[in-house]
Amino acid sequence: MSSAKKQQLDVKTQATIATIQRFRMTGKIHNEIAMAASAYSKQLLKLVEAERAFMDAVGRLGTHQAGDLGEGFMSVSSYVNLEFSKHEVLARSLQDDVANHILRTLKSDDGEMDQFESDYKKQRSITKANIEKAEALSKKAAKKGQAALQQSIADLGDRIKDGEQMKSDKLRQAILIERKKQCNLLNSLNIFACNSLSYHSEASTKVSSLADQTKGLALAAQKIPEKVEEVVASQTRTFVAVQGGGDSYGSDPYGSNDPYATNDPYGSGAGSSYSSGYDDYDYGGSSGGGYSAASSGNYGGSSYSSSGFGTATALYDYAGEASGDLPFYAGETITLTAADDGSGWLSGSLNGASGIFPASYVQIQ
């Protein structure tokens, strides 16, 4: 359309045509938004995978770390779990509420505007033809007298009014078609925004609580939890062999066959030497030195199990980390099958199973 012809158009017609053109242009932008939202959704889902891996790793550390530190790691894991669950919601909202909505409505919206534009052009042509016809009749009516002229002028005025009303109605219809399309998209974006706001509000509360908890734990590296401190400071004695006679701790469970007594069954040397005769030591306790593995006794007023190494009470649950570990639950009593060698790991048996476990998880009786 030339600029000269465009200037001849009235304001309403120009506004209607501008609305149609703007609708076409923004339709392309809507399509760009749909593609961007879909790409954004895919990136969020990739982030969810990374968050899930992070959460699993932190959670595993929490299960292997007892006490307050384990609880701290599990709290972090639960926050990450909230993160990726919310990101999944946002990813679905982007894809379903934004991208898919645009793609679903794009064709129907364009079809509605196409139909409007076609009807609008037809109506303009009809209106223009009616006005031109009325003008021609008014010119001829002048020859027929004053009454015919006045009637023809009135008819022309009616046709012009009809044309103005048509322009107003069509402009209003075009604006409403455009607004419906844009408002529907805004509603979809608002749903996404509300989901995002809900996520951030919940996450903010969770993070604030988590930050206070983890900050306190992070600054407590030199502080042992009260329950663990009780174990550390405990005076409970584990069963160990004591060189010398049995009179310091009450009755001697070894009797006269004490391998650490002066009458050394390992050889003819002093009581502290056992280099000779070591391989001949009878663990069965049938005769000679040693003590019976099937017997139990009282050592300084403390009982010990038939294994000779005592028992231990589990302070925490231990699931086991590798083959050969002994799993147990807090409160269970474990029979020790070897003395504490200072490595931080103990050997024991429970419910017919045997294996090793961390010494820090139990209290030796």
TORZA-21571 format. One record per residue (C-alpha): y, z, x; residue number from 0; residue in three letters. Coordinates in steps of 0.001 Angstrom, whole numbers. Last residue first. Example, Ala and Ser with C-alpha at 12.3 -4.5 7.8 and 13.67 -1.06 7.14 Angstrom:
<recs>
<rec yy="-1060" zz="7140" xx="13670" nr="1" rest="SER"/>
<rec yy="-4500" zz="7800" xx="12300" nr="0" rest="ALA"/>
</recs>
This chain:
<recs>
<rec yy="-54091" zz="77641" xx="31126" nr="364" rest="GLN"/>
<rec yy="-52456" zz="74533" xx="32589" nr="363" rest="ILE"/>
<rec yy="-49520" zz="73284" xx="30549" nr="362" rest="GLN"/>
<rec yy="-49634" zz="69568" xx="29872" nr="361" rest="VAL"/>
<rec yy="-47534" zz="66392" xx="29917" nr="360" rest="TYR"/>
<rec yy="-46069" zz="66999" xx="33389" nr="359" rest="SER"/>
<rec yy="-49564" zz="66795" xx="34916" nr="358" rest="ALA"/>
<rec yy="-49746" zz="63134" xx="33956" nr="357" rest="PRO"/>
<rec yy="-53227" zz="61995" xx="32816" nr="356" rest="PHE"/>
<rec yy="-56599" zz="61069" xx="34301" nr="355" rest="ILE"/>
<rec yy="-59848" zz="60225" xx="32588" nr="354" rest="GLY"/>
<rec yy="-62788" zz="61507" xx="30597" nr="353" rest="SER"/>
<rec yy="-63905" zz="60986" xx="26994" nr="352" rest="ALA"/>
<rec yy="-66383" zz="63159" xx="25077" nr="351" rest="GLY"/>
<rec yy="-63755" zz="64727" xx="22843" nr="350" rest="ASN"/>
<rec yy="-61590" zz="65625" xx="25805" nr="349" rest="LEU"/>
<rec yy="-62167" zz="65445" xx="29559" nr="348" rest="SER"/>
<rec yy="-59991" zz="66070" xx="32566" nr="347" rest="GLY"/>
<rec yy="-58416" zz="64784" xx="35746" nr="346" rest="SER"/>
<rec yy="-54826" zz="65613" xx="36668" nr="345" rest="LEU"/>
<rec yy="-51938" zz="63495" xx="37935" nr="344" rest="TRP"/>
<rec yy="-48729" zz="64652" xx="39663" nr="343" rest="GLY"/>
<rec yy="-50214" zz="64011" xx="43106" nr="342" rest="SER"/>
<rec yy="-50396" zz="67732" xx="43915" nr="341" rest="GLY"/>
<rec yy="-54199" zz="67774" xx="44177" nr="340" rest="ASP"/>
<rec yy="-54667" zz="69815" xx="40982" nr="339" rest="ASP"/>
<rec yy="-58343" zz="70770" xx="40890" nr="338" rest="ALA"/>
<rec yy="-60888" zz="68578" xx="39168" nr="337" rest="ALA"/>
<rec yy="-62630" zz="68349" xx="35790" nr="336" rest="THR"/>
<rec yy="-59986" zz="70004" xx="33631" nr="335" rest="LEU"/>
<rec yy="-61008" zz="70567" xx="30019" nr="334" rest="THR"/>
<rec yy="-58204" zz="69468" xx="27700" nr="333" rest="ILE"/>
<rec yy="-56934" zz="71522" xx="24769" nr="332" rest="THR"/>
<rec yy="-55011" zz="69576" xx="22092" nr="331" rest="GLU"/>
<rec yy="-51525" zz="70745" xx="21077" nr="330" rest="GLY"/>
<rec yy="-49739" zz="67434" xx="21649" nr="329" rest="ALA"/>
<rec yy="-52095" zz="64500" xx="21211" nr="328" rest="TYR"/>
<rec yy="-54414" zz="62972" xx="23784" nr="327" rest="PHE"/>
<rec yy="-55135" zz="59866" xx="25856" nr="326" rest="PRO"/>
<rec yy="-57175" zz="60036" xx="29093" nr="325" rest="LEU"/>
<rec yy="-56316" zz="57225" xx="31493" nr="324" rest="ASP"/>
<rec yy="-59117" zz="55195" xx="33116" nr="323" rest="GLY"/>
<rec yy="-57846" zz="51829" xx="31901" nr="322" rest="SER"/>
<rec yy="-54083" zz="51857" xx="31878" nr="321" rest="ALA"/>
<rec yy="-51042" zz="53442" xx="30240" nr="320" rest="GLU"/>
<rec yy="-52512" zz="56224" xx="28121" nr="319" rest="GLY"/>
<rec yy="-51257" zz="57264" xx="24691" nr="318" rest="ALA"/>
<rec yy="-49980" zz="60689" xx="25713" nr="317" rest="TYR"/>
<rec yy="-48618" zz="62988" xx="23006" nr="316" rest="ASP"/>
<rec yy="-46682" zz="65953" xx="24319" nr="315" rest="TYR"/>
<rec yy="-47277" zz="69534" xx="25443" nr="314" rest="LEU"/>
<rec yy="-51057" zz="69147" xx="25846" nr="313" rest="ALA"/>
<rec yy="-52827" zz="72430" xx="26636" nr="312" rest="THR"/>
<rec yy="-54768" zz="72608" xx="29902" nr="311" rest="ALA"/>
<rec yy="-58177" zz="74017" xx="30755" nr="310" rest="THR"/>
<rec yy="-59860" zz="75631" xx="33751" nr="309" rest="GLY"/>
<rec yy="-61173" zz="74092" xx="36948" nr="308" rest="PHE"/>
<rec yy="-64671" zz="75585" xx="37105" nr="307" rest="GLY"/>
<rec yy="-66228" zz="72916" xx="34944" nr="306" rest="SER"/>
<rec yy="-67646" zz="75652" xx="32709" nr="305" rest="SER"/>
<rec yy="-64092" zz="76526" xx="31782" nr="304" rest="SER"/>
<rec yy="-61938" zz="79279" xx="33244" nr="303" rest="TYR"/>
<rec yy="-60942" zz="82649" xx="31920" nr="302" rest="SER"/>
<rec yy="-58175" zz="84699" xx="33493" nr="301" rest="SER"/>
<rec yy="-58627" zz="88447" xx="34204" nr="300" rest="GLY"/>
<rec yy="-58557" zz="87986" xx="37992" nr="299" rest="GLY"/>
<rec yy="-61218" zz="85361" xx="37802" nr="298" rest="TYR"/>
<rec yy="-63666" zz="85825" xx="34990" nr="297" rest="ASN"/>
<rec yy="-66823" zz="83808" xx="34934" nr="296" rest="GLY"/>
<rec yy="-68497" zz="80691" xx="33726" nr="295" rest="SER"/>
<rec yy="-71838" zz="79258" xx="34650" nr="294" rest="SER"/>
<rec yy="-73101" zz="75726" xx="34304" nr="293" rest="ALA"/>
<rec yy="-71614" zz="74540" xx="37588" nr="292" rest="ALA"/>
<rec yy="-73512" zz="77371" xx="39287" nr="291" rest="SER"/>
<rec yy="-71898" zz="78907" xx="42330" nr="290" rest="TYR"/>
<rec yy="-72004" zz="78241" xx="46012" nr="289" rest="GLY"/>
<rec yy="-74469" zz="79503" xx="48585" nr="288" rest="GLY"/>
<rec yy="-78224" zz="79953" xx="48387" nr="287" rest="GLY"/>
<rec yy="-80236" zz="79263" xx="45301" nr="286" rest="SER"/>
<rec yy="-80241" zz="77252" xx="42097" nr="285" rest="SER"/>
<rec yy="-76450" zz="76894" xx="41990" nr="284" rest="GLY"/>
<rec yy="-76545" zz="73231" xx="41121" nr="283" rest="GLY"/>
<rec yy="-73672" zz="72612" xx="43455" nr="282" rest="TYR"/>
<rec yy="-75990" zz="73360" xx="46394" nr="281" rest="ASP"/>
<rec yy="-74151" zz="73042" xx="49702" nr="280" rest="TYR"/>
<rec yy="-76417" zz="71136" xx="52079" nr="279" rest="ASP"/>
<rec yy="-73817" zz="68505" xx="52898" nr="278" rest="ASP"/>
<rec yy="-71429" zz="71176" xx="54142" nr="277" rest="TYR"/>
<rec yy="-74010" zz="72792" xx="56514" nr="276" rest="GLY"/>
<rec yy="-71566" zz="72828" xx="59382" nr="275" rest="SER"/>
<rec yy="-67791" zz="72442" xx="59075" nr="274" rest="SER"/>
<rec yy="-67282" zz="75422" xx="56787" nr="273" rest="TYR"/>
<rec yy="-65009" zz="77682" xx="58818" nr="272" rest="SER"/>
<rec yy="-62777" zz="80294" xx="57170" nr="271" rest="SER"/>
<rec yy="-65519" zz="82917" xx="57041" nr="270" rest="GLY"/>
<rec yy="-66055" zz="82853" xx="60771" nr="269" rest="ALA"/>
<rec yy="-68902" zz="80864" xx="62346" nr="268" rest="GLY"/>
<rec yy="-72660" zz="80938" xx="61751" nr="267" rest="SER"/>
<rec yy="-72772" zz="78052" xx="59342" nr="266" rest="GLY"/>
<rec yy="-72040" zz="76952" xx="55833" nr="265" rest="TYR"/>
<rec yy="-73520" zz="80041" xx="54182" nr="264" rest="PRO"/>
<rec yy="-70651" zz="82204" xx="55561" nr="263" rest="ASP"/>
<rec yy="-71375" zz="85955" xx="55463" nr="262" rest="ASN"/>
<rec yy="-67724" zz="86835" xx="55939" nr="261" rest="THR"/>
<rec yy="-66864" zz="85602" xx="52419" nr="260" rest="ALA"/>
<rec yy="-65525" zz="82168" xx="51642" nr="259" rest="TYR"/>
<rec yy="-68819" zz="80799" xx="50350" nr="258" rest="PRO"/>
<rec yy="-69117" zz="83815" xx="48006" nr="257" rest="ASP"/>
<rec yy="-72912" zz="84374" xx="47766" nr="256" rest="ASN"/>
<rec yy="-72635" zz="88167" xx="47469" nr="255" rest="SER"/>
<rec yy="-71182" zz="87837" xx="44040" nr="254" rest="GLY"/>
<rec yy="-69266" zz="84674" xx="43356" nr="253" rest="TYR"/>
<rec yy="-67474" zz="85925" xx="40280" nr="252" rest="PRO"/>
<rec yy="-65867" zz="88729" xx="42337" nr="251" rest="ASP"/>
<rec yy="-64547" zz="91492" xx="40092" nr="250" rest="SER"/>
<rec yy="-60848" zz="92170" xx="40264" nr="249" rest="GLY"/>
<rec yy="-58298" zz="89942" xx="41818" nr="248" rest="TYR"/>
<rec yy="-57773" zz="91474" xx="45267" nr="247" rest="SER"/>
<rec yy="-61407" zz="92666" xx="45522" nr="246" rest="ASP"/>
<rec yy="-62861" zz="89161" xx="45597" nr="245" rest="GLY"/>
<rec yy="-63140" zz="88852" xx="49348" nr="244" rest="GLY"/>
<rec yy="-61423" zz="86282" xx="51490" nr="243" rest="GLY"/>
<rec yy="-60277" zz="82798" xx="50834" nr="242" rest="GLN"/>
<rec yy="-59150" zz="82087" xx="47325" nr="241" rest="VAL"/>
<rec yy="-60512" zz="79079" xx="45434" nr="240" rest="ALA"/>
<rec yy="-58146" zz="77782" xx="42824" nr="239" rest="VAL"/>
<rec yy="-57998" zz="78181" xx="39044" nr="238" rest="PHE"/>
<rec yy="-54461" zz="77618" xx="37757" nr="237" rest="THR"/>
<rec yy="-52060" zz="80558" xx="37476" nr="236" rest="ARG"/>
<rec yy="-49559" zz="80862" xx="34594" nr="235" rest="THR"/>
<rec yy="-46240" zz="82144" xx="35924" nr="234" rest="GLN"/>
<rec yy="-44218" zz="79690" xx="33788" nr="233" rest="SER"/>
<rec yy="-40856" zz="78606" xx="35207" nr="232" rest="ALA"/>
<rec yy="-41661" zz="74887" xx="35013" nr="231" rest="VAL"/>
<rec yy="-43330" zz="75264" xx="31614" nr="230" rest="VAL"/>
<rec yy="-40404" zz="77163" xx="30165" nr="229" rest="GLU"/>
<rec yy="-38063" zz="74640" xx="31750" nr="228" rest="GLU"/>
<rec yy="-39885" zz="71905" xx="29821" nr="227" rest="VAL"/>
<rec yy="-39037" zz="73560" xx="26525" nr="226" rest="LYS"/>
<rec yy="-35459" zz="74221" xx="27610" nr="225" rest="GLU"/>
<rec yy="-34814" zz="70651" xx="28733" nr="224" rest="PRO"/>
<rec yy="-34182" zz="70293" xx="32487" nr="223" rest="ILE"/>
<rec yy="-30571" zz="69719" xx="33448" nr="222" rest="LYS"/>
<rec yy="-29688" zz="67813" xx="36597" nr="221" rest="GLN"/>
<rec yy="-29730" zz="64361" xx="34930" nr="220" rest="ALA"/>
<rec yy="-27822" zz="65732" xx="31934" nr="219" rest="ALA"/>
<rec yy="-24849" zz="63356" xx="32028" nr="218" rest="LEU"/>
<rec yy="-26876" zz="60414" xx="30678" nr="217" rest="ALA"/>
<rec yy="-28306" zz="62652" xx="27964" nr="216" rest="LEU"/>
<rec yy="-24893" zz="63597" xx="26642" nr="215" rest="GLY"/>
<rec yy="-23722" zz="59990" xx="26794" nr="214" rest="LYS"/>
<rec yy="-26910" zz="58899" xx="25015" nr="213" rest="THR"/>
<rec yy="-26267" zz="61157" xx="22041" nr="212" rest="GLN"/>
<rec yy="-22544" zz="60531" xx="21685" nr="211" rest="ASP"/>
<rec yy="-23015" zz="56786" xx="22108" nr="210" rest="ALA"/>
<rec yy="-25824" zz="56721" xx="19555" nr="209" rest="LEU"/>
<rec yy="-23680" zz="58351" xx="16886" nr="208" rest="SER"/>
<rec yy="-20798" zz="55982" xx="17537" nr="207" rest="SER"/>
<rec yy="-23188" zz="53019" xx="17777" nr="206" rest="VAL"/>
<rec yy="-24737" zz="53777" xx="14396" nr="205" rest="LYS"/>
<rec yy="-21387" zz="54117" xx="12661" nr="204" rest="THR"/>
<rec yy="-20134" zz="50900" xx="14250" nr="203" rest="SER"/>
<rec yy="-23382" zz="49082" xx="13441" nr="202" rest="ALA"/>
<rec yy="-23098" zz="49969" xx="9761" nr="201" rest="GLU"/>
<rec yy="-19502" zz="48764" xx="9622" nr="200" rest="SER"/>
<rec yy="-20239" zz="45680" xx="11741" nr="199" rest="HIS"/>
<rec yy="-23213" zz="44644" xx="9605" nr="198" rest="TYR"/>
<rec yy="-21385" zz="45206" xx="6341" nr="197" rest="SER"/>
<rec yy="-18449" zz="43184" xx="7642" nr="196" rest="LEU"/>
<rec yy="-20775" zz="40339" xx="8676" nr="195" rest="SER"/>
<rec yy="-22474" zz="40281" xx="5301" nr="194" rest="ASN"/>
<rec yy="-19058" zz="40335" xx="3635" nr="193" rest="CYS"/>
<rec yy="-17866" zz="37478" xx="5886" nr="192" rest="ALA"/>
<rec yy="-20955" zz="35395" xx="5056" nr="191" rest="PHE"/>
<rec yy="-20377" zz="35913" xx="1343" nr="190" rest="ILE"/>
<rec yy="-16693" zz="35078" xx="1891" nr="189" rest="ASN"/>
<rec yy="-17644" zz="31833" xx="3626" nr="188" rest="LEU"/>
<rec yy="-19656" zz="30840" xx="569" nr="187" rest="SER"/>
<rec yy="-16784" zz="31777" xx="-1746" nr="186" rest="ASN"/>
<rec yy="-14367" zz="29797" xx="432" nr="185" rest="LEU"/>
<rec yy="-16667" zz="26783" xx="128" nr="184" rest="LEU"/>
<rec yy="-16647" zz="27076" xx="-3651" nr="183" rest="ASN"/>
<rec yy="-12867" zz="27517" xx="-3573" nr="182" rest="CYS"/>
<rec yy="-12432" zz="24290" xx="-1589" nr="181" rest="GLN"/>
<rec yy="-14513" zz="22193" xx="-3992" nr="180" rest="LYS"/>
<rec yy="-13036" zz="23740" xx="-7098" nr="179" rest="LYS"/>
<rec yy="-9544" zz="23325" xx="-5695" nr="178" rest="ARG"/>
<rec yy="-10044" zz="19584" xx="-5175" nr="177" rest="GLU"/>
<rec yy="-11379" zz="19015" xx="-8673" nr="176" rest="ILE"/>
<rec yy="-8602" zz="21206" xx="-10089" nr="175" rest="LEU"/>
<rec yy="-5887" zz="19244" xx="-8250" nr="174" rest="ILE"/>
<rec yy="-7270" zz="15932" xx="-9492" nr="173" rest="ALA"/>
<rec yy="-7431" zz="17196" xx="-13088" nr="172" rest="GLN"/>
<rec yy="-3810" zz="18464" xx="-12980" nr="171" rest="ARG"/>
<rec yy="-2626" zz="15152" xx="-11568" nr="170" rest="LEU"/>
<rec yy="-4558" zz="13300" xx="-14253" nr="169" rest="LYS"/>
<rec yy="-3109" zz="15378" xx="-17086" nr="168" rest="ASP"/>
<rec yy="457" zz="15056" xx="-15791" nr="167" rest="SER"/>
<rec yy="156" zz="11297" xx="-15299" nr="166" rest="LYS"/>
<rec yy="-1383" zz="10870" xx="-18755" nr="165" rest="MET"/>
<rec yy="1443" zz="12876" xx="-20297" nr="164" rest="GLN"/>
<rec yy="3986" zz="10676" xx="-18550" nr="163" rest="GLU"/>
<rec yy="2254" zz="7520" xx="-19841" nr="162" rest="GLY"/>
<rec yy="2085" zz="8872" xx="-23379" nr="161" rest="ASP"/>
<rec yy="5797" zz="9637" xx="-23181" nr="160" rest="LYS"/>
<rec yy="6474" zz="6051" xx="-22038" nr="159" rest="ILE"/>
<rec yy="4387" zz="4661" xx="-24916" nr="158" rest="ARG"/>
<rec yy="6250" zz="6885" xx="-27392" nr="157" rest="ASP"/>
<rec yy="9609" zz="5721" xx="-26034" nr="156" rest="GLY"/>
<rec yy="8515" zz="2088" xx="-26419" nr="155" rest="LEU"/>
<rec yy="7557" zz="2764" xx="-30029" nr="154" rest="ASP"/>
<rec yy="10978" zz="4317" xx="-30692" nr="153" rest="ALA"/>
<rec yy="12681" zz="1303" xx="-29126" nr="152" rest="ILE"/>
<rec yy="10600" zz="-996" xx="-31332" nr="151" rest="SER"/>
<rec yy="11595" zz="953" xx="-34419" nr="150" rest="GLN"/>
<rec yy="15279" zz="871" xx="-33500" nr="149" rest="GLN"/>
<rec yy="15109" zz="-2913" xx="-32921" nr="148" rest="LEU"/>
<rec yy="13346" zz="-3560" xx="-36224" nr="147" rest="ALA"/>
<rec yy="16024" zz="-1601" xx="-38071" nr="146" rest="ALA"/>
<rec yy="18884" zz="-3353" xx="-36290" nr="145" rest="GLN"/>
<rec yy="17731" zz="-6894" xx="-37032" nr="144" rest="GLY"/>
<rec yy="14954" zz="-9299" xx="-36298" nr="143" rest="LYS"/>
<rec yy="16502" zz="-10838" xx="-33185" nr="142" rest="LYS"/>
<rec yy="16653" zz="-7496" xx="-31454" nr="141" rest="ALA"/>
<rec yy="12953" zz="-7027" xx="-32238" nr="140" rest="ALA"/>
<rec yy="12003" zz="-9666" xx="-29654" nr="139" rest="LYS"/>
<rec yy="13297" zz="-7517" xx="-26807" nr="138" rest="LYS"/>
<rec yy="11659" zz="-4412" xx="-28248" nr="137" rest="SER"/>
<rec yy="8348" zz="-6250" xx="-28504" nr="136" rest="LEU"/>
<rec yy="8402" zz="-7124" xx="-24788" nr="135" rest="ALA"/>
<rec yy="9162" zz="-3520" xx="-23841" nr="134" rest="GLU"/>
<rec yy="6304" zz="-2235" xx="-26014" nr="133" rest="ALA"/>
<rec yy="3905" zz="-4670" xx="-24308" nr="132" rest="LYS"/>
<rec yy="5058" zz="-3523" xx="-20857" nr="131" rest="GLU"/>
<rec yy="4548" zz="102" xx="-21890" nr="130" rest="ILE"/>
<rec yy="1063" zz="-558" xx="-23248" nr="129" rest="ASN"/>
<rec yy="67" zz="-2553" xx="-20132" nr="128" rest="ALA"/>
<rec yy="1237" zz="246" xx="-17825" nr="127" rest="LYS"/>
<rec yy="-728" zz="2813" xx="-19806" nr="126" rest="THR"/>
<rec yy="-3868" zz="679" xx="-19750" nr="125" rest="ILE"/>
<rec yy="-3565" zz="64" xx="-15999" nr="124" rest="SER"/>
<rec yy="-2899" zz="3737" xx="-15281" nr="123" rest="ARG"/>
<rec yy="-5903" zz="4712" xx="-17390" nr="122" rest="GLN"/>
<rec yy="-8162" zz="2316" xx="-15485" nr="121" rest="LYS"/>
<rec yy="-6980" zz="3616" xx="-12120" nr="120" rest="LYS"/>
<rec yy="-7471" zz="7217" xx="-13222" nr="119" rest="TYR"/>
<rec yy="-10954" zz="6531" xx="-14554" nr="118" rest="ASP"/>
<rec yy="-12043" zz="5114" xx="-11174" nr="117" rest="SER"/>
<rec yy="-10381" zz="7962" xx="-9258" nr="116" rest="GLU"/>
<rec yy="-12037" zz="10563" xx="-11484" nr="115" rest="PHE"/>
<rec yy="-15469" zz="8998" xx="-11088" nr="114" rest="GLN"/>
<rec yy="-15128" zz="8902" xx="-7305" nr="113" rest="ASP"/>
<rec yy="-13869" zz="12505" xx="-7337" nr="112" rest="MET"/>
<rec yy="-16939" zz="13674" xx="-9227" nr="111" rest="GLU"/>
<rec yy="-19261" zz="11679" xx="-6987" nr="110" rest="GLY"/>
<rec yy="-17682" zz="13171" xx="-3868" nr="109" rest="ASP"/>
<rec yy="-18269" zz="16651" xx="-5247" nr="108" rest="ASP"/>
<rec yy="-21870" zz="15793" xx="-6198" nr="107" rest="SER"/>
<rec yy="-22603" zz="14392" xx="-2751" nr="106" rest="LYS"/>
<rec yy="-21066" zz="17301" xx="-857" nr="105" rest="LEU"/>
<rec yy="-22569" zz="19994" xx="-3085" nr="104" rest="THR"/>
<rec yy="-25989" zz="20407" xx="-1482" nr="103" rest="ARG"/>
<rec yy="-24804" zz="19739" xx="2094" nr="102" rest="LEU"/>
<rec yy="-21988" zz="22241" xx="1702" nr="101" rest="ILE"/>
<rec yy="-24273" zz="24908" xx="247" nr="100" rest="HIS"/>
<rec yy="-26904" zz="24282" xx="2945" nr="99" rest="ASN"/>
<rec yy="-24409" zz="24935" xx="5737" nr="98" rest="ALA"/>
<rec yy="-22535" zz="27867" xx="4188" nr="97" rest="VAL"/>
<rec yy="-24628" zz="30188" xx="2028" nr="96" rest="ASP"/>
<rec yy="-28074" zz="29136" xx="3249" nr="95" rest="ASP"/>
<rec yy="-27576" zz="28487" xx="6966" nr="94" rest="GLN"/>
<rec yy="-24780" zz="30928" xx="7679" nr="93" rest="LEU"/>
<rec yy="-26283" zz="33577" xx="5416" nr="92" rest="SER"/>
<rec yy="-29711" zz="33189" xx="7040" nr="91" rest="ARG"/>
<rec yy="-28196" zz="33659" xx="10507" nr="90" rest="ALA"/>
<rec yy="-26150" zz="36628" xx="9304" nr="89" rest="LEU"/>
<rec yy="-29242" zz="38314" xx="7857" nr="88" rest="VAL"/>
<rec yy="-31202" zz="37642" xx="11063" nr="87" rest="GLU"/>
<rec yy="-28295" zz="39060" xx="13034" nr="86" rest="HIS"/>
<rec yy="-28558" zz="42173" xx="10902" nr="85" rest="LYS"/>
<rec yy="-32227" zz="42623" xx="11780" nr="84" rest="SER"/>
<rec yy="-31390" zz="41908" xx="15425" nr="83" rest="PHE"/>
<rec yy="-28779" zz="44612" xx="15654" nr="82" rest="GLU"/>
<rec yy="-30622" zz="47219" xx="13600" nr="81" rest="LEU"/>
<rec yy="-33613" zz="46880" xx="15940" nr="80" rest="ASN"/>
<rec yy="-31209" zz="47206" xx="18863" nr="79" rest="VAL"/>
<rec yy="-30074" zz="50502" xx="17327" nr="78" rest="TYR"/>
<rec yy="-33694" zz="51643" xx="16903" nr="77" rest="SER"/>
<rec yy="-34401" zz="50849" xx="20554" nr="76" rest="SER"/>
<rec yy="-31382" zz="52863" xx="21671" nr="75" rest="VAL"/>
<rec yy="-32647" zz="55788" xx="19611" nr="74" rest="SER"/>
<rec yy="-36137" zz="55367" xx="21104" nr="73" rest="MET"/>
<rec yy="-34640" zz="55563" xx="24592" nr="72" rest="PHE"/>
<rec yy="-32865" zz="58793" xx="23715" nr="71" rest="GLY"/>
<rec yy="-35968" zz="60290" xx="22086" nr="70" rest="GLU"/>
<rec yy="-37912" zz="59573" xx="25270" nr="69" rest="GLY"/>
<rec yy="-35166" zz="61255" xx="27281" nr="68" rest="LEU"/>
<rec yy="-35254" zz="64288" xx="25011" nr="67" rest="ASP"/>
<rec yy="-38960" zz="64930" xx="25489" nr="66" rest="GLY"/>
<rec yy="-41537" zz="62550" xx="26916" nr="65" rest="ALA"/>
<rec yy="-41061" zz="59120" xx="28432" nr="64" rest="GLN"/>
<rec yy="-43954" zz="56719" xx="27898" nr="63" rest="HIS"/>
<rec yy="-43121" zz="55995" xx="24252" nr="62" rest="THR"/>
<rec yy="-39422" zz="55615" xx="25099" nr="61" rest="GLY"/>
<rec yy="-40142" zz="53099" xx="27847" nr="60" rest="LEU"/>
<rec yy="-42100" zz="51072" xx="25350" nr="59" rest="ARG"/>
<rec yy="-39122" zz="51172" xx="22972" nr="58" rest="GLY"/>
<rec yy="-36756" zz="49909" xx="25670" nr="57" rest="VAL"/>
<rec yy="-39049" zz="46930" xx="26334" nr="56" rest="ALA"/>
<rec yy="-39623" zz="46218" xx="22635" nr="55" rest="ASP"/>
<rec yy="-35889" zz="46378" xx="21885" nr="54" rest="MET"/>
<rec yy="-35061" zz="43957" xx="24694" nr="53" rest="PHE"/>
<rec yy="-37707" zz="41486" xx="23504" nr="52" rest="ALA"/>
<rec yy="-36378" zz="41786" xx="19926" nr="51" rest="ARG"/>
<rec yy="-32806" zz="41312" xx="21133" nr="50" rest="GLU"/>
<rec yy="-33766" zz="38114" xx="22979" nr="49" rest="ALA"/>
<rec yy="-35525" zz="36736" xx="19886" nr="48" rest="GLU"/>
<rec yy="-32572" zz="37719" xx="17686" nr="47" rest="VAL"/>
<rec yy="-30208" zz="35915" xx="20066" nr="46" rest="LEU"/>
<rec yy="-32238" zz="32757" xx="19538" nr="45" rest="LYS"/>
<rec yy="-31861" zz="33305" xx="15790" nr="44" rest="LEU"/>
<rec yy="-28114" zz="33689" xx="16261" nr="43" rest="LEU"/>
<rec yy="-27994" zz="30388" xx="18155" nr="42" rest="GLN"/>
<rec yy="-29806" zz="28637" xx="15313" nr="41" rest="LYS"/>
<rec yy="-27338" zz="30037" xx="12770" nr="40" rest="SER"/>
<rec yy="-24367" zz="28858" xx="14837" nr="39" rest="TYR"/>
<rec yy="-25848" zz="25340" xx="14987" nr="38" rest="ALA"/>
<rec yy="-26247" zz="25338" xx="11184" nr="37" rest="SER"/>
<rec yy="-22722" zz="26663" xx="10728" nr="36" rest="ALA"/>
<rec yy="-21346" zz="23951" xx="13043" nr="35" rest="ALA"/>
<rec yy="-23139" zz="21187" xx="11120" nr="34" rest="MET"/>
<rec yy="-21925" zz="22531" xx="7769" nr="33" rest="ALA"/>
<rec yy="-18377" zz="22956" xx="9082" nr="32" rest="ILE"/>
<rec yy="-18367" zz="19331" xx="10279" nr="31" rest="GLU"/>
<rec yy="-19488" zz="18213" xx="6800" nr="30" rest="ASN"/>
<rec yy="-16666" zz="20200" xx="5250" nr="29" rest="HIS"/>
<rec yy="-14268" zz="18488" xx="7671" nr="28" rest="ILE"/>
<rec yy="-15408" zz="15101" xx="6391" nr="27" rest="LYS"/>
<rec yy="-14849" zz="16249" xx="2820" nr="26" rest="GLY"/>
<rec yy="-11402" zz="17458" xx="3880" nr="25" rest="THR"/>
<rec yy="-10328" zz="13838" xx="4435" nr="24" rest="MET"/>
<rec yy="-11615" zz="12551" xx="1112" nr="23" rest="ARG"/>
<rec yy="-10014" zz="15428" xx="-849" nr="22" rest="PHE"/>
<rec yy="-6729" zz="14869" xx="986" nr="21" rest="ARG"/>
<rec yy="-6755" zz="11227" xx="-93" nr="20" rest="GLN"/>
<rec yy="-7392" zz="12150" xx="-3733" nr="19" rest="ILE"/>
<rec yy="-4647" zz="14778" xx="-3651" nr="18" rest="THR"/>
<rec yy="-2192" zz="12305" xx="-2077" nr="17" rest="ALA"/>
<rec yy="-2949" zz="9798" xx="-4867" nr="16" rest="ILE"/>
<rec yy="-2238" zz="12424" xx="-7508" nr="15" rest="THR"/>
<rec yy="958" zz="13592" xx="-5805" nr="14" rest="ALA"/>
<rec yy="2257" zz="10016" xx="-5529" nr="13" rest="GLN"/>
<rec yy="1513" zz="9433" xx="-9230" nr="12" rest="THR"/>
<rec yy="3279" zz="12621" xx="-10193" nr="11" rest="LYS"/>
<rec yy="6367" zz="11844" xx="-8079" nr="10" rest="VAL"/>
<rec yy="6890" zz="8327" xx="-9429" nr="9" rest="ASP"/>
<rec yy="5794" zz="5280" xx="-7490" nr="8" rest="LEU"/>
<rec yy="8522" zz="2851" xx="-6401" nr="7" rest="GLN"/>
<rec yy="8594" zz="4362" xx="-2898" nr="6" rest="GLN"/>
<rec yy="4951" zz="3408" xx="-2445" nr="5" rest="LYS"/>
<rec yy="5813" zz="-220" xx="-3201" nr="4" rest="LYS"/>
<rec yy="8382" zz="-303" xx="-412" nr="3" rest="ALA"/>
<rec yy="6088" zz="1605" xx="1986" nr="2" rest="SER"/>
<rec yy="3376" zz="-1014" xx="1482" nr="1" rest="SER"/>
<rec yy="0" zz="0" xx="0" nr="0" rest="MET"/>
</recs>
